[in-house]
């Protein structure tokens, strides 16, 4: 029986990084979400910090950089959450 991973969504904010890296193991990265209850690799809890893709490319290992690209691709295939839109008028 396979277990499914659950995630907390992290709404995008203008000007803030969208990638969340586990600072405990530095081998997991997620795009606009973090796993609950813990990191799937090291089981670290509340160990995520936000980074831009450019920052991850500057200091990340090749596998972390690859995971960041995959994370964004997967997020683009998921349906967007419903959002309320306010129109001026």
N, C-alpha and C positions, 0 to 999 in steps of 0.2 A: 504494500500500500504506500503510495507516494504522498508526501506532505506538500501542501501548497504554501507558498510564502505570502504573507499579508504585508501591506504597506500603509504607512501614513502618507497622505499626499501633502506636498508642500507647494502652495499656490505661488506662481511666478510673481515676482515684484520687479518693477522697472528699476534697472540699475543694480540689481542684486544678482549674485551668481546663482545658477540653476543646478549645478552638479554638487552632490553630497558625497563626501569621501569619508570612509571610516578612518579615523586618526589613530586607532589602536593597531590595526594591521596594515593600513595603507594599500590594501589589495581589493577593496570593494568600492564601487562608485555607482551612484544612482542619479537619474535625471528627474528632478521635481518630485521626488519621493524618497522615503527612508524606510527600511524594513522594520517590522515590529515582530517580536519584542526586542530582537537583538541582531547583531551582524551575523550573516550566514557563515562567514569564514572563522571569525575569532570569538563569536558570541559576546562581543563588547556591547554594552548598553549605553545609550546616549553619548556615543563617541563620534558623531558625524559633524563635519564642518563644511560650509559652502565654499565652492571654488568655481572660477570660470574655466572653460575648456582650455583657454590659453595658459592659465596658471598650471593646470594639470600637465599640459604638454611641456612646460618649463622644468618641472621637478619630478614628474611621475615616471614610474617604470613603464616599459613598453606594453606590458599586459594591462596596466591600469589605464593607459591612454586608449588602448583598443577597447576595453570595457566601457569607457566613457562614450566612445563613438557608437557602440552597440546599444548602450542605454538610451541615447537620444533617438536612434532609429526605432527602437521598440516603443518609445513614448509617442513617436509620430504616428505609429500604427494603431495606438489605442484610441478609442473614442474620447473626444473632449468632454469634460464634465460640463453640465449645464451651468450657465452663469447668467446672472441678471444684468440686463443692459439698460442703462438710463439714457434716454434721448432728451436733448435740449430742445425746447420748442414750445 
